Amino acid sequence: MEKIPLAKSLSTAQSTIGLVKQISEVLDVFRPYKPEVRRFRIDYLTRTSEIKYLLNIPSGANRKTHRKIELPATTGFRIDEVLDLDTTDLLNIGYDSVGEKWVFNANDFPTSSRFMVTTKGTISSDFLNRLVGVNCAANPTRKEDCDCYWIHSALKDVSILEKIWTELDVERVNVDVRIGVERFFSSAIPESVKQRLKAQKELLTAIQQGQRNIEGLKSKYRYSVKKANISPSDLVDLMMQLVSGDFFSSFISLDKPFVLGTIEPHRELTSVVPERVKVGVLSDLNLQLPAAKGELTFKRKDFTDAVTKSIQTFAPKKKK
């Protein structure tokens, strides 16, 4: 692959991803030392990042002629360490912050010729969204006993990025797949409990909205309590256990290279039945693997059977 001068490639990249302003001007001073940006690493979930600059600083007359070494002082980043690659020693090298630059004195470096400067910081959500695209199907493809959700994550502008970075790693790229589960519980809950849960939801909604018919809804709720022989609070605890990560994960399978992230059940404040489960799906992207695509498979029938069996087993044990 043809290599473009670093200053030119970064200048081109700024119109695409805007990482550093006026980067070509900054690196014009830096060019006599033949710098290379070796690695750009990002943790997608935390937005923390690490940029490694490889410096070639030959000793002798070149240091006297070009004493200033300038690095772009990227917003939100700090210099974390300077490593002598010839001796593997960590160096305590002073520098000045001048505008959007970190300025080193070449004579402060030892006689070695190769050094690695590591900067660390946090990138903005806007930058991350322009660097990486994620997508998943809102509605699944229904198969015999399963629901399948198409998922995709990819680096954008790869043709530009691969000319800038020797290594680019975006780790733990997350795609959230939302799986509706309310219907699985509604079909398994006894009718008397459904009426009690419905009356409870209506009452909570009325109280939240300040409606006038609260007293009437209280009476309706008290009547539903007499008919139901199961404690709704205990039933809610059971349902939340059935959508917890430990239990729900057994009904999820993923195509490679995706791996399972966090699982978070969700229900509205006025509802007692879980409405959906958010399943985080992770992948690591780099210049060798700039895109990942595949399917998340939800074992719908197995989960339905598990919910029905759990509630039927639970119901007789909880008497009024």
N, C-alpha and C positions, 0 to 999 in steps of 0.2 A: 504494500500500500504506500502511495506517495506521501511523504511527510511535508507538511506546510510549516513555514516559520511560525514559532509559537506566538509572536506578537500579532501576526496577521490572522492566525486562526482564532485567537481569543477576541480580536477585534470583530471578526465576523460573528463570533458566538454571542457577543453582547447584544446584537440586534435580535438574536433568537431567544436567549434565555436571560440576558441582562445580569450576569453574576457580578461583574466588576465594571464600573464606569471608567471610560478613557483608558482601558487596559493597555492598548498598544503604546500610548505615550509613556505610561509608567515603565513598560518593559524595554523601551528604547535605550534607557540608561543601563538597564540590566543585561542587555544583549552581549556585551563583551565577555561575560562569564558563561555563555552558552547554557542558560537555564532550561530545565525541562520540568513541566508539571507532570509528575509521575502518577499520582493517584488522587482521586476524588471519591470519598466514601460518605454515604448518607444512610442514616437509620430513618426509614420512612415514618415509623410510628412515633418516634420522639422528636423528629426533625433535627437531631444533632448531626453534625458533619465534621469531616476531617479532610483537609487538603494537604498533600505532601509535595513540597518543591525540592527538586534535586538541583543543587548548585555545583557547578564546576568552576573552581577558583584556582587557577594555576598560580604558583608562587613566582616571584621574580618581578621583572619590570612591569608586567601587566597589572600587578596590584598597585604600583605607584601611579600608573597612568589612569587607571580606573579604580579609584578607592571606594566610591559609593556603590553600594548594592541596595537596590530598592525593590521591595515586594509590594503588591497591591494590598492595602489594609482593608480587606473585605469587611463590610458592615456586619456586626454581630460575631466576628471572629477575633481570636487572640492567638499570639504565638505560644505554642505549648512547649516545644523543645527543639534544640538544634543538635543534630547527631553528626559526629565525625565518622564517615563511612569507612575510612581507611583504618581507624583504630577502634571503632565502635564506642568511643567515649561520648558521653553527653557533655555539651559545652555550655558554659555560662557566658553568652555573647550579648553585650549591650546593643541597644538600637534606639533610634529616635522615631517618634510618631510625627510625621509631617503631612498634614492634610490627609489624603487618601493613600499614604505610603508608609511603610515601615522601612527605615533607612539604616543599613549596617555599614560599618567601615571594614573593608576587605582586609586591612592590616590587623584587625582584631582576631582573625581566624588563624589557627595554627598552620603549619607548613603542609598539611594534607591538602589534597586537591578536590576531594568530593565530600559534599555535606548534604544532609537532608534536613530541611526545615519543615516542621509539622505545625499547622495551624488548626485550631478547633473552634467550633462555634455552632450557632443555630441558624437554620435557613427559614425563610418565611413560607407560609402555606401557599402563597401565590407563586413563588418560585418553584416549589415542589409540584404544583399542579401543572406548570408549564413544562416541567421536565419529564413527568411521568403521567400516563393516562391509565385509568382503571375503569372497568365496566363489568356489569353482570346483568343477567336477564331478570327483569322484574317479575315475570311470570314463568313458571317452569314448564318444561316439556314433560307431559305425563306419559309414563310407560306403565307396564302391567302393575307392578307393585311399588313403583318408585316415582319420585319427581326429580327431574334433572335440570339444574341451573347452569347455563353457560357462563363462564367467567374468563376475563381477559385482563392482562396488565402489560404495559409496554413502555419503553423509553421513547420519547419523541425526538425527532431530528437526529437520528442515529448517525447519518452521514456527516453531520457537522461535529457531533460529539466525539466520534472516533478519530477525528483529525486533531482534536485538542488534547484528549486525555490518553495516556498510555494505559491506565486502568481507571475504570469507572464502575463503582459498585453501589447499587441502591438496595439496601437490605430491608427485609420484612415489609415489602410492599403489600398493603392491606386492601382487600376487597371485601366489603360487607354484603353478605347474602342474607336477605330477610325472608324467613320461612313462616308463613301463616299457620298457626296451630289451633286457633280458637274452635274451629269446626270439629276437631278430633275430641275435644273435651265436651263440647255441647252435646254430641251424640251419645256420650257415655254416662252423663250425669243423670240420675233419677229425676223424674218429672217434678216431684214434690220439692226437691232441692233446687231445680231450675226456677220454680216459681219464687222460692225464697230469695235466690240470688238476684232474680229480676226485680223483686220488690226492694231489695237492699240497694241495687244500683239506682233505681228511680228515686229513692229517698236521698241517697248521697248526692245525686245530680241536682235535686231540688234545693238541698241545703247549700250546695256550692253556688247555685245561681240565684239564691234568695227568692225562690218562688213562694206563692201564697198558699199552695195546697199541701204544705209540709205536714200538718196534723193529720190530714186524710191519708197521706202516704205512710205515716207512722202506724196508723191503725191497720193498713193493708200489710205492712211488714210484720206487725205482731201476729196477725192471723196466719201468715205464711210460716212463721216460726212454729206454731202449734202443729201444722200439718207435716212439716219436715222432720225426719227422724235422724238427720245427720247434721252435725255442727258445720256450718259453712266455713268457719275459720280453720277447722281441722282439714276440711276438704281443700281449701285454698293452699294450705301448707303442703298437702300431698301433690297438688297440681304443679306448684312451683318446684318441687323436688323432681318431677317428671320432665321439666324443661331446664333443669340445672345442667351445667356443662358436663359434669361427671356422668350423668345418665343420658343426656341427649346426644353426646358425641358418639355413642355406640350405634346410632342410626345414620351417621354421616360417613360417606367415603369420598375421596378426592382423587382426581387424576394427577399424576406427576407433571410438573415439579411442585405443585401446590401442597402446602401443609396446613394443618388446622391451627387457628389462632384462638382468640377468646370466644366464648359463647355467652350471650347476654339475653335472658328472657325479658319481655316487655309487656306491661299491662297498664291501662289507663288508671288514673287515680280513682275514678268512679266505677271501675270494673274489677271483678274478682277472678275472672277467667283470663289466663294468659292469652294475649292476642297474637303475638309473633315472637320468634326467636331470631336474634341477629347473630349470624355465624361469621366470624372473621376468618378470611382465607389469605394465607401469606405466601409470597414468592420472593426470591432474590433475583434481581436483574443486573446484568452487566453487559459489556460490549460483545461478549461471546454468546450470551443469552439475553438479547434485548427485549424479548417478548415471551410471555407465557400464556397459554390458553388451554382450556380443558373444561371439565364439568364437575360440579358438586352434585352428588347423588344423595337424596334424602329417601330413606327406606320407609315410605309412607305407610304401607300395610303393617309392617312390623311395629312401627310406633303406635298406630291405631290399636292394634291388638294389645300392646303393653299398657296403654292408657285404660282401655276397657277392662282388662283383667285387674289392674291395680284398683280402680274405683269400685268394681264389683266386689272385690275382696275386702275393701275398706268399709263399704256401706253398712253391712249388717253389724259391724262391731261398734258403731257409733249410734247409740240410742239417745232419744231425747231425755 
